[in-house]
Amino acid sequence: MVVEGTWRPARAVVDRGAITRNVARLCAAVTPAALCAVVKANGYSHGALLAASAALDGGAAGLAVALFDEGIELREGGITAPILLLSEPSLSSFATCLEFNLTPTVATMAGAMAAIAACEEVGGKNPVHLKIDTGMHRVGASPEEALEIAEVLQASPTVALEGCYTHFAVADGDSEEDVAFTEAQIARFLSFVDALEAAGITPPLLHAANTAGALAYPMSRLTMVRCGIGIYGYEPSLAVKAVAPTNGLSHLEPAMALTAEVSAVHVVPDGARPSYGRRRPVSGTTTLATVPLGYADGLPRRLFDAGFSVLIGGKRRPLAGSVTMDQIVVDCGTDEIEVGQEVVLLGTQSGEKITVDEWANLLGTIHYEVLCAISARVPRRTK
């Protein structure tokens, strides 16, 4: 079990209401399609149970996770809504999957046979989803293989082929190539759906769109969309953000802030070189504030070289040295700083704002990675 740093003056503050409102806005934008809320990776670090319950309150029809264990966590936490596993489980775990009322993905013929065997053991009619690879080349059967698998699943009296789906590779992009590729993925999937219908197979749930697809390609919404990053308050890219209003979305609210308190204050002379590696000298007599968050908490070491700053006393203040495992040191110039003073690493203070997008731009990554990197040892507090 991962131990949260409960006694540290640091916290990730999660606005449960923001998640609920974001889901409600997304549901309104994609109607009549249903919305499946993706709460894998501990709800993108917001807390899986909190995110799941908040999303359901906002109108989500079901949930999706990546790992078998993530689904079990939700069930043991009292969640009764449908939960889809987004990858085919190991062949030996289908029976346990059904025991916890998780909906498995099937992506291979071997997986189909394992699913059928497990369904026959428990009896009844058990939902499964079939994943088709239309260009992502990660998980999924080719359309030709998928048709054969669908026919095998359909023939089983204990299997309900509840859904068929695919996943987009570049729906968040705006280049001509990205647009053409996404449109080709949609066409391939719809062609597969036509082949299914010709074979007399009509799954009630057809889903292709992630958040990017749902907002940038309305034709991909079909009967259900799978939204992850959007429910936590972020459009997947600037390109998607630009077109979202024209496709029915008003706005989204970031649901997490990352804050701490100054844990120590030192005044050092001109030329002092704080932290590991003594990377950079301070200019003049300088007040240093120590903040109890480090790279073990999700602040990458490269933030120092990237020019990252935090908010203390309503001002942006740069790092004074390398990020360490548990702490950072902040250059506060000649200002007076007190132990216990609030530090904002994500969020707002006195009208100033630090966003996940800012982190992502500094680090040359995406906001998904920034959020998911905030480790479990940072205590979560619900707003």
N, C-alpha and C positions, 0 to 999 in steps of 0.2 A: 504494500500500500504506500502510495506517495504521500509524504507528510507536507501539509501546507505550512508555510511560515506564519502561523497564526499570530505569534507574538511580535512579529516584525511590523514596524510602522510603514506598511506598503500593502496595496490592495488593487485588484481589478474590480471595478464597480460596474455591474451589469444592470442595465435598465430593462427589466422584464417587459414593461409596458411598451417600450420601443419595438421589441421583437413582435409583440402582438399587433401593434399598429402597422408595422411593415408588412406582416403577413396579410392583414386585412386589405391593405392597399394593393398588394400583389394579386390577391384573390380577385379583387374588383377589376384589376387591369386585364386578367387573363380569362375571366368568365366568358363562356360557360365551362371552360376547362377547369378541372379540379387541380388543387395544388398539393403536392407532396413536399414536405419540409425536410431538407437534408440536415441532419443533426449529428453527423459523424464527427470524429476527431474532437470529442467532448463538446459538441455543439460549436465547432470552430473556436474552441477555448472559452466559450461563454458559459459552459456547464450544460451537459447533455439533457439532464432531467428538466432543468429550468427552461432551456430552449424548446424542448419538446412540448412541455405543458403550455408555454406561452404561445407557440405556433398553433397548437390545437385551439387555444382560446381565440386566436385570430382568424380561424376558419380553415386551417389546413385539414385536408381529408385523410392524411396519413403521414407517415414519417419514413425516412430512408437512412440507413447506416451502411458503413463499409465492412465492419467486422461483426462476426457472430457474437462476440463478447459485448459489443456495443448494444446490440439488440437485447441481450439478456439483461444488461444493466437497466435498460428502460422498462422491461417487463418487471423486474424485481423492484423497481421504483414505483410501480403502480400504473404504468402506461398501458392502456388496453387498445389503443387505436392500431390500425394496420401498420406493420413495420416491414419494409422491403430491404432485403440484403442486396447491395448493389453489385456484388460479384458472386460467382458460383462458389458455394462452400465446398470444403473437402468432401470427397465422396462418402466418407465414414460418418459425417456429421449431419446428414440430412434428417435423420430420425430425431436427433436432439433439436434441430432447427424447428421441426414441426411440433415437438413437445412444448417449446416456448412460443408457439403460435407466430413464428416469424415466416415471412413469405420469401422463399428462396429464389434466387436467379438461376436459371439454367442457361449454359452457354456452349455445352458440348453434348454429344450423344451419350458419353459415359455419365455425365451429370444427369441427363434425362432418365437414364435407366436407374441410377441411384435414387433419384427423386421418386420415381414410380414405385420402387421397392419399399421406400420409407412410407409412402402414402398408403400402400397396400397393408403395411403393418398397423398403421393407426386407424385405417378405415375412413369412412366419410368421403368428403370431397374437399381437397386441399389446394389452395391457390398457389400457383407458381407463375413467374414471369420469365419470358424468353428474351435474351439480349442478342441483338444483331449488330455485327460490325459493319458500319457503312463508311469507314475511313479513319477512325481513331486508332485502329490496330493495337488495341490494348486488351480488351475483354470482349468476347462476343463471337458468335458463329457467323460465317459468311451467309449472305441471303440464301444461297442454294442449300447449304447445310441446315440452316435454320428452318427452311420449309419442311425438310425431312424430320427434323426434331419436333417441330410443331405437330406434325401428323402423328408421331409416336405418342406424344403427350396427350393429344386430343383423344386418342383411342383408349386411354386408360380410364376406367370408371371411377378411379379414386383421385384423379388429378383434374383440377380446374385451371385451364390455361387462361388466367385472369388478365395477363398483360403481355405486351410485346414492346420492346423499346430499343433505342440506340442512344449514342452520346456524341455530341458535337466536339470537334477538335479546335475550331477557330471561330466560333460564333461571336466572340468578343472582339474580333479584328475588323478593320474597316478597309483594308486593301482590296483591290479588285480580285486578287487571287483568293483571299479569305472569303469574300462574299460568294464567289463562284464555287468554292469548295463546300461551303455550308449549304448552299442551294442544291448542290449535287448530292450531299448527304441526305437532305430532305427528300429529294426525288427518289433516291435509292430505297429509302425506308418506305415511302408511299407505294413504290412499285412492289415491294415485298408484301405490304398490306393487301394490295390488289391480288397478289398470288395466293395469299391466305384465304381471302374471300372466295376466290375461284375454287379453292379446295374445301369450301364450306366451313372455314374456321374464322370466327369473328370475336376475338378477345375484346372485352368491354373497355379495357384500359390500353390506350396507345400513347406512348410518351417518348418524346425526343428532346424536348427543350430543357436545358439548364436555365439559370437566370438570364444569361446572355441571349439564348435562343428565344426565351419567352418575351423579352423586351425588344429585341432587334428583329426578330423574324416571327411575326404574329401567326403566319401560316403553319408554323411548327408546333403550335400549342396543342393541337389534336384534342384528346379527351383528358389529358393530364400533363402538368409540367412539374419538373423537379427543381425547386429553388433552394440554393444553399446560401451563397454570399449575400444575396439580396435580402434575406430575412434578417440578417444581422446589420443591415443598413448601408450596404455598398453596392453600387453598380459595378459589374466586372471590369469595365474599362471606360475611358473617356468617350470612346466611340458609342458605347451602349448608353452612357449617361446622356449623350447628346440627342439620341433618338427616343429615349424612354418616354418623355412627355407626349410625343406624338403618337405613341402606342399605348396610351392609357394610364401611365404611372405618374402620379403627382410628385411625390418625393419620398426619400427614405431617411431614416434617422439612425446614425451609428449607435449601437447598443452598448458599447463598452468604453470606459475610461480607465486609464492606468495612472494611479497616483501613489505618492509616498510622502514621508515627512523627513526633513533634514535630521540626520542622526548624529552628526558631529560638525563642528565648525573650527577651522584653523586659519590663522593669518600667517602667511609665509612671505619671505622677502623676495625682492626682484631676482629673477633668474632661477628660482626654485623649480624643480621638475617633478611634478606629482606622478604617482602611480607607477605600475610596473613598466620597465623599459625606459623610464624617464624621458618620454618621447618629446616633450615640448616645454620650454621654459615659460613661466608666467612673466608678464610685463608689469614691473613695479610691484609694490607691496600689494598683496592680493588676498582676498577672503575666499577660502575654499569651503564648499559645502559637500559633505559626504551624504550620499543617498543610498539606502539599503536595497538596491536592485542591481543585478548584474547579468552576465551572459547565461548563467544557470536559470535565470528567470525569463529569458527571451530577448535580452538586449545584446545583439551581436557585437563582437569586438570591433568590427569594421565601422560601427557608428562613429567612433572617434575620428578616423580618417575622413569619413564622409561629411563631417561638420555638423553633427547632431547637437541640438540644444534642448534644454528643458525650460519649464516656466517656474520661476520662483519670484514671489512678490510682483506678479504681473509682468515680468520681463523675461525675454529669452536669454538664456545663459548657456554658454558652450561648455562642453566637457573639457576638463583641464588635463586629462590623461587617459590612459587606456582603460577600457571597460574591464573590470575584474569579475570573478565568478559571482560574487555576492553584492558588489557595490560599485558605484561610480563616484567620481569626484568632479565637482562643477565649479567653474570659474565665475565668481560673483563680483569681480572687480574690487572696488573699494566700498561696496554697499555693506551695511550691517545686516547680518543674517543670524537667525536664531534657531537653535535646536527645536524641532517640532513644527517648523514652518512648512506649509504645504508645498509639495513639488508635483507638477503635472507633466507626465510623459506622453500621455494621450488624453486629449480633452481640452477644456477651456479654463482660463483663469483671467479675470479682469479684462475680458474682451479679447485676449489673445487666444489662439487656438493651435494645437498640434494634432494633426490627423494621421490616420493610418496610411493614407496616400502619400503624405510627406515622408514617412518612414520608408515606404516602398520605393519612392523615387530616389531617396538617398542611397538605399541599399541595392538598387538595380534589380528589384524583385517585384512580386505582386502582393497585394494586401492580404490575400489568403495566407501566404506564408508568414507574414507579420503577425496576424491574429493567432494562427495555430502554434506559433513558437512561444507564446506566453505560457509558461510552464505551469504544471499542476501545483507547484509549491508556492505560487502566488495565491494568497487567499482570495476567494471570490466573495463579493458582497453584493447583495441585491438592492437596487434602488427602488 
